[in-house]
Amino acid sequence: MKAEVAVPLRTSRSRGVRSSRWAGWLFVLPALIAYTAFVLLPLAATVLYSTLRWNGISESTFVGLDNYVNVLTDDDLVGIILNAFKLIIFFSGVPVVLGLVVASLIRRVATGALGTASRTVLFLPQVIPLVAAGIMWSWLLSKNGLVNQVLEAIGLGGVTRAWLADFALALPAVGVIGAWVLLGLCTILLLTGMSKIDQALYESARIDGASPWQEFRSITVPSLRYEIGVCITVTVIASLAAFDIVYISTLGGPGTSTTVPGLEIYRLAFYARQVGLASALAIILVLLVLVTVLPIQRLTRAEPE
């Protein structure tokens, strides 16, 4: 009798597991369809186009990996890729380091209404559209802009210039814009992480005579490993995939001193009509993002020994 009862029980359980799996797939299906239609299929099409010589209209010619070879051997295109990596210093390094300092100061000094106001002001650039931010900074950094007016007012008129039109300083000027945009995001993320740190650790450190710098170095930074990893990941992707700010502020000039891969992909595809070369550059950019971001994720998520 026990054996006869056990078989139906096992059958009903297996049916329940199968039905729950099907229900889960049904819930995921709409998002999976959208992801396939708008991400996976365009990515597959881009890979296909990267093997062609095609102007987007007439017949295409299969060229294999020639477009990839052209991207990696063309000095101008390699320089454009390097521009994106140079922007990492401004888009990622400055916001993360400065965000740690600002977040620590807000946690220690700015409390109550002052702390709320500080968070709001810092996060405001995330609310402003990047196009508007690019236009605003183009005015500020122009030859007669506010930045040069302030420099002249404090007696530094000799260093004034059209910052976004200078071959040597245009890329750092664009980097300053990116740092300004991303600083608030990093600060808020790091402040959120700091709120989760056990305050008993700081109290114990103070009892032992630790200075604020020692608390910051030995408690705050190690405890924010995951949050720092998120900040670095987001900002590195923003620097490598930059488009809006560069397009509005400099259009890649002067020359190609501020041209980044995103802008060059747009130019090659829609102006030069070299769809295959643009697609190859896009695929290389995706691979560069993965190669750069995945080790960061691994390092920041690894448990300390």
Residue, then its C-alpha position, 0 to 999 in steps of 0.5 A: m500500500k505504501a508503494e502504491v501511494a508513493v508513486p502518485l506523490r512523486t508524480s504530483r511533485s514532479r508535475g508541480v516542479r515542471s509547472s512552476r518552471w513553465a510559469g517562471w519562463l512565462f514571466v521571463l518571456p516578455a523581457l527575453i523577447a525584448y532583449t532578443a529583439f533589441v540587443l541580441l539580434p542587432l548584435a548578431a547583425t553587427v557581427l555580420y556587417s563587420t565582415l562585409r564591405w558595404n555602404g548601406i545601400s548597394e550590394s555588399t562584398f564579403v571581406g572576412l576579417d579585413n575590417y578588423v585588421n584595418v581598425l587595428t592597423d590604422d593609426d587614426l582609429v587606434g588613436i581614437i580608441l586610445n582617446a577613450f582610454k585616456l578619458i577613463i582617468f577623468f570619467s572614472g579615476v576623478p569621480v571615484v577618488l573625489g567621490l570617496v573624499v566628498a562622501s566621507l566629508i558629508r558623512r562626518v560634517a554635513t548632517g540633517a538639512l545640510g546633508t540632504a542639500s549636499r546630496t541633491v546638489l551633487f546628484l543634480p548632474q545626473v538629472i540634467p540631460l547630457v546634451a544640455a550639460g554639453i551645451m552648458w559647458s561649451w559656453l563655460l569653456s569658450k573663449n569668452g566664457l565664465v571660466n576665462q572671465v574668472l581666471e582674468a578676474i583673479g589675475l590669471g588672464g595669461v592662461t585663458r584660452a578656448w579650452l575646447a579648441d586647444f589640441a592639447l587641452a580639449l580632451p582633458a576639458v571634455g574629461v572635466i565635463g564627464a567627471w562633473v557629470l559622474l561625481g554625484l553618482c559615485t558620491i551617492l553610491l559610496l554614501t549609501g555604502m558608508s551607511k551600512i558600515d558598523q559604527a562600532l568599528y569606528e568607535s573601536a578605532r577612536i578608542d585605539g587612537a586612530s586618526p580620521w585618515q587611518e579610519f578612512r584607509s583601514i575601515t572605510v575604503p576596505s568596507l566599500r569594496y563592492e560599491i567602489g567596484v560598481c562605481i568603477t564599472v559604471t564610469v569605465i563603461a561611460s568613458l569607453a562608450a562616450f558619445d553625447i558629451v563629445y558630440i555636443s561640446t567638440l564634435g570630435g575636434p579639433g582634428t581628432s583630438t577628442t574623437v572617441p569610438g562612439l563618435e567615429i562609429y557614427r561618422l563612419a556609418f552615416y557620413a562615410r558610408q563604411v558600414g562594415l568598418a563601423s561595425a568592426l569598430a563597434i564589435i572591438l569596442v564591445l570586446l574592449v569594454l568586456v576585457t576592461v570591466l570583467p577583471i574589475q568585477r572579479l577583483t572587487r567581488a573577490e573575498p579578501e584573504 
